[in-house]
Structure formats: structure tokens, C-alpha cells
Amino acid sequence: MNRIVVFLLAAVLLVSCSNKFSKVLKSKDYEYKYKMAEQYYAKKDYTKAQVLFEDIFPYVKGTARYEDMYYKFAYSYYYQNDFMNAENLFKSFVENFPNSTKGEECDYMRAYCYFRQSPKIDLDQTSTNKTMQLMQAFINTHPTSTRVQEATDIIDKCREKLEAKEFKSAQLYYNLGFYKAAAIAFGNVSDNFPDSKKADEYKLQVIKSYFRYAEMSYEEKQIERFQKVIEECQDFSDRYADSKYLEEVNKLKLQSTNYIKNQKNEQAKKANER
């Protein structure tokens, strides 16, 4: 019974609030609407605040209140997770109020809205790339800002996501048995992210891919392709002398060297038999 009472009270309250907002929205008193919009915003009822802000824009535009209301209007979208519209409004704020003390914040928030739209690794990363571009622009434009470190950290997170996506694509080639494509893809990850903590791991995957590619090749192509493995192994040793993968790389190099020796010995033996 108590639950029914609570439900009925909630329903009555909801209808009452809805009727009240409807009256506010229909009012011709724009000063009253502005006051209510501010109250709704303060209470974090961003949906109602947003509707009222939009309704009274023509009334407030050009007044001392316009800048602050535009600022809150942008955030009313942001707090509802409508990052696409919020980004556009933060951008417009910077353009419309170039001398505002809130300009730096809105410049940052524009970039941050793209970051909030950055999807899972498997999906298109246009928003991630745009985030990096805008965050770097923010750093260049506001080099003394207290948000520079945050912007830098976000750029690093975006790079990690792009790195993981490229690695996953390369690994897929390897798992499907497309070893030459995998070697090239792993090489691109290594080249695109030279400062990565996993740079030596990517190089190892390049070597393993070329090794498998050589193994699967026609006999007349194998010496040439195992030679490629040896070259990659030597490059690994030069770059990552302290890597934990060095022992595994040296084993692949030795196997490739022995295979070439055996092949050449077989070829020499066949030549002598003739």
C-alpha cells in the first residue's frame, strides 16, 4: 500500500512540475523566463534550462547577460551528453566572444567534447584524431594555461588508442595467415609510434611475420625471404639491445641462417651431381 501511495505522489508531483514548466514556457514575460532558466540550470535540470535559454535568446542577445547565458547554454548540452551540439556551441562561444575570460575554458571544452565522442578501438577514430588536433591547437594557443597538462595527457590517451587499433589490425592479418601484410602492418605501427613502450614488441612481430612468410614461400623464394628475416633481426639488435625479446629474436635469426646454409648446401650438392 505504501508503495502505491509513493507512486501516486510521484505521479502527481511529475504532472505538477510539467504543468509549471508549461506555464513558464508559454509566458510572455521574458524576464521571468530568464529567471526560471537560471533556476533550472542551478538545480541541474538542464533540459528545461536549455529550452528556456533557446527561447529567450532574441531577448537577451546584445545585453550584458548574453555571454553568460550562451556559456550556460553550451554546458546544458554538454551535461546531457550531447557532445556534438556542445562542441559546436563552445566553438561558437569562442568566435562570438573572443575577449571573454571564459574563452580559454570553452576552447578546451570544444576539444574535450571530441574526446568524449571518441569511440571504442574497433570503430572509426575520426573523433580521436580530431581530439588530438584540437588539443594540440589549444596547447599552442594557450601555452601557459593550467589545462595544458590535461590536454597533453588526453593526446597521449588518444595516441594509445590509435596505436592499439593499428596493432589489432596487424595482429588480425597475422592470425588470418597473411604474413607479408602483417609484417608491413606491424612495421607501420613501429614507425608510427617510435616512442611506444611496446616498440620492441612490434618489431618482434615484424620478424615473426617475415619468418612465417618465408616458411610458407615456394622453395626458390625462401633464401631471399629468410635473408630478409636476418636483416630485420640485425636491425632489432641495433635498436633494442636491452630488450627482453632479444633472445627470441636471436633464435629466429639462427634458424633463418641455418635454413639458408642448408638450402645452399642442397643446391651445391645438386649442382655437383649434374
N, C-alpha and C positions, 0 to 999 in steps of 0.2 A: 504493500500500500504506500509506504514511504517513497518508494522508487517512482510510483505513478505521480505522486504529488510533486516530487522534484522535477520530473519530466514536464509536467504541466506548467510549473512555474518557469522553467527554462523556455518553454514554447511561448508563453505569454511575454516574457522578457525579450525574446527574439523579435516577436511581432511589434512590440512597443518600440524597440530600438530601430527597427526597419521603418516604422511609421514616422519616427522622429527624424531620421535621416531624409526620408522622402519630403518632409516639410521643409527641411533645411535646403534641400536641392531645388525645391520649387520657389523658394523665397526670392524676392526681387531686391532684398536688402543685401548688397554685396559686402558691406562692412560686417554684417552678421555672418555671412558665408565665410569670409576671411577668418573671422574669429573662431568659427567652428572647425574650419580646416586646420587651423593651428592646434586646436584642442584634440582633434582626431589624430593628428601627427604625433603630438606629445604622448598620447595614450597608445601609440604604435598601431593604430588602426589605419594602416597605410592605404588600404583600398579606398576607404571613404575620403581620406585626406587627398588622395590623388585625383579623385573625381571632382572634388570641390576646387582644388588648385587649378585644374584644367578649365573649369567653368568660369573662374574669375580672372583668368589671365588678361583678357582685354581690359578689365577694370584696373588691374594693378600695374600693367605694363607702363613703364616710364616714370613710375613713382619710386620712392626710396625703398619700398618693400619688395620690389620686383626681383632684385638679385637674390635675396634670402629665400623667397618663395620658389624661384627657379631651382635653387640649390636643393631645397627640400623635395621639390617635385622629382628631381632626378633620383634622390635617395628613396623616394616612395616606390619607385620601380625596382631599385636595387634590393630593397628589403623584402620585396615579393619574389625575388629570384628571377625577375625579368631582366636578365643581364644585357640582352640585345638592345632593348629600348633605353636602359640605364646608360649603357655605353654611349649611345647617340646623344643623350641629354647632357652627360658630363662633357662630351666633346663640344656641344653647342654652348655650354656654360662658359668654357674657356674662350670660345670665339666671341661670345656676346659681352663678356665681362673680362677683357684682357688685363685690367689693372686690379682685379679683385684679390683680396687677401686669401680667398678660398681657391684661387686659380691653380696653385700647385697641387693641392689636395685633389681637385677634380681632374687634373691632368693625370695624376697617379691612378685615380679610380677608373678612368677610362680604360687604361691598360689592364687594371685589375679585373674589370668586367670580362675582358677577353680571356684572362686566366681562369675565371670561374666557368667559362664556357668550354675550356679545354677538355676534350672527351677522353675515353679510355684509349689505351695504346692501339688497339686494333682498328680504330676509326680514323677518319681523315683528320689530320693535325693542322689544318689551316689556322684555327684559333690559337693553337700553341705557338706557331710561327709568328702570328700577329702579336701575341703577347710579348715575345722576345723583342720584336722590332719596336714596339711602343715603350716597353720598359727601358730599353737602351736609349731611346729618344728622350725619355723622362730623365734619365741619369745625365745625359749630355746637356739638357736644358736646365736642370736643377742640380748641379754638381754638389752644392752644399746642403741639400735637403736631408732631413733626418730619415727620410724614406729611401735613401739611396741603397742602404744595406738590404732592406726588404726587397727592393727592385732587383738587386743583384742575386739574392737568394732565389727569387722566382725565376729569373733567367736560368740559373743553374738547374732548377727543378724541371724546367721545360726542356733543357738540353738533355737531361737524363731520360726524359720520356721519349724524345726523338731518337736518342741512342738505343733505348730498349726496343723501340719499334723497328729500327733498321736491323738490329741483331736478330730479332724474332723472324723477320723476313728472310734473312740469310740462313738462319737455322732451318727454316721450312724448306729451302732449296736443298740443304744437306739431307734432311730427313726423307725427302722425296727421291733422292739419288741423283739430283742434278749437280754434280760435284764441281764442274767448272764454273757454273753460275754461282754456286755457293762460295767458291774461292774468291771470285770477283766481288761478290756482295760483302763478304767478311772483310775484304781488303778496303772496301769503301767505308765500312764502319770504322776501321782502324785509321783511315786517312781523315775522315770527317770529324773524329773525336780523338785527336792525338794525345790530349791530356787526360784521357779517361783512366780511371783506376784499373779498368779491365783491358787496357790496350794490348798487353801481352797475351791475354786470353784470346782476343780477336785474331791476333797474328798466329797463334797456335791453330785456330780453326781454319785459317787460310792454308796452313801447311797440311793439316789433316785432309782438307778438301782436295788439294792438289795431289796428295798421296793416293787417295781413293780414286781420283780421276785417272792417275797413271796406272793403277792396278787394273782398272776396268777397260783400259785402252787396248787397241789392236797391238800385237807384238812389235810391229815395225815403228810404232809411235812411242813405245814405252821408255826407251832410253832417253829420248828428248824430254819426256814429261817427268821422269824421275830426276833428271838433271835440274828441272825447274824446282822440284821439291828441295833439292840440296841448296840451291841458290836462296830459297826462302828461309831455309834453316840457318844459313850463314847470316842472313840479314837479321834474323831473330837474335842470334848470339851477339851480334854487334850492338843491337838496340837494347836488349834486355838481358844483360849478362848476369844479373842477380835474380832473375825470375824463377819462381817455383816450378815453372813448366820447362825449364831448360833441359832437365834430364829426359823428359818425354820427347822433346824436340831432337835431342842428340840421338835417341833411339831411332826415330824416323829418318834422320839423316844417314845413320849407319845402315839401316835396312835398304834405303834407296841406293846408297853407294855399293852395297853388296849385290843388289839386283843388277845394277849396270855392269859390274865386273863379271857376274855370271853370264849375262847376256852377251857381252863382248867375247868372253871365252867360248861360248857356244858358237858364236858367229865365226870366230877364228878356227875352231875345230871343223866346222862345216866347210870352210874355205880350203883347209888343208886336205880334207877328204876328196875334194874335187881334183 
